[in-house]
Amino acid sequence: MRANGMTWIYRFQTTRPSDGERVENTRIIGLVKEIGDSAAAAWREVGRLGLDINLQGQFGRKPTFGELAEHFRERELRKTSGVGLRAPETVDTHELLLDRWILPRWGGALASEMKSVEIESWFENLTSTPQTKSCKPLSWATVTKIKSVMAQIFKHAQRHELIPAAIDKDGRPTNPVLLARCEAGSDYEAAVVTPEQMIVILKELDKPETLLEWTLALLHAATAMRPEEAFGLKWEDIDWKRGQINIRRGWSKGKETAGKNEGSMTQVAMHPALSQALEAWRRESLYHRDSDWVFASNRAKGKTPRSAGVAGQDYLRPAAVKAGVIPSGYRGRFGWHNLRHSLATFFADNEVSLPVIQSMLRHAKPATSAIYIHRVNASQLAAQGKYLEAINLKPARVSAVA
């Protein structure tokens, strides 16, 4: 508050030439009654006055995109506590995309001079010319992930005031990566297991020597748990009295993880029938103490869980071939995660509401759960049939002609 009324004050940091220390500076922008009372209005005035050049960040000059990327890697990607923690698998993927694709192309470019049209052209080149060892272009799904990582780096740099938060006409910070167009779709369609096919899969695994795999398949099919969550279970995580399974950790790539995200670390419903199946497996397992892994590896003498990849390849896939889910010799993706897609699709087919499906899958957004619902289902066919009946269109009658 000043004598003339509420005043906008712009605070920014610069590097003091004498000793290299970061010091705070202030500049009066103007009266709120003249500029407006929104942050967007104030930022527009900052840009009009040319003061955003003071947001030069810790580098004391215009940084390269590579410098911003390394700041993002150390301060954000690899952080171990606080807001925005990422799953280990996500961190590994982001670092791979950075080192394999992003930094070789953009590492030396000045971040302030990167143009949306140039980034978009690069995206198109990645998907139209040989890029991999097998001389294939990248898929748009992979390029979408690359775009996401690049956009996150710009947002991180703007948040830490390493680069100016360029202001658009509405007073919002802009991001050149977000303006670059990208085909967001993917041609991947997860193979879905129907209840009838699941019966066949369980029958194929219903043997004394594959009771572990039978229980694994049933657990995934009935709960839509992520593979890393199922293989990360210990007997102490199962609350038999309340009928729930507590997700407390994950197991992926031979090590314990913190799980997918904070929202996924919660409880999963356990029907009495599923509870009985888990109890039956515990009675047979050599590793049945509370602190033991539910799906412990005999080869590792119970010290680690089974390998999800090996168990899926050696047991689930052959059973899925028998059930007609995938053809023999199928080279596409198919594993425990497909049973997560399958349960979501079954729920949608049986008119379970999207919020309930979202809660079962433990997704933060309903739109994410909707992605897991595949193919034409009976409800859709019934709805279409009502329309055809309304326009008096009857199924064609085919008769043999002598």
Secondary structure, 3 states (H helix, E strand, C coil): CECCECEEEEEEEEECCCCCCEEEEEEEEEEHHHHCCCHHHHHHHHHHCCHHHHCCHHHCCCCEHHHHHHHHHHHHHCCCCCCCCCCHHHHHHHHHHHHHHHHHHHCCCEHHHCCHHHHHHHHHHHCCCCCCCCCCCCCHHHHHHHHHHHHHHHHHHHHCCCCCCCECCCCCECCHHHHCCCCCCCCCCCCCCCHHHHHHHHHHHCCHHHHHHHHHHHHHHHHCCCHHHHHCCEHHHEECCCCEEECCCEEECCEEECCCCHHHCCEEECCHHHHHHHHHHHHHCCCCCCCCECCECCCCCCCCECCHHHHHHHHHHHHHHHCCCCCCCCCCCCCCHHHHHHHHHHHHHCCCCHHHHHHHHCCCCHHHHHHCCCCCCHHHHHHHHHHHHHCCCCCCCCCCCC
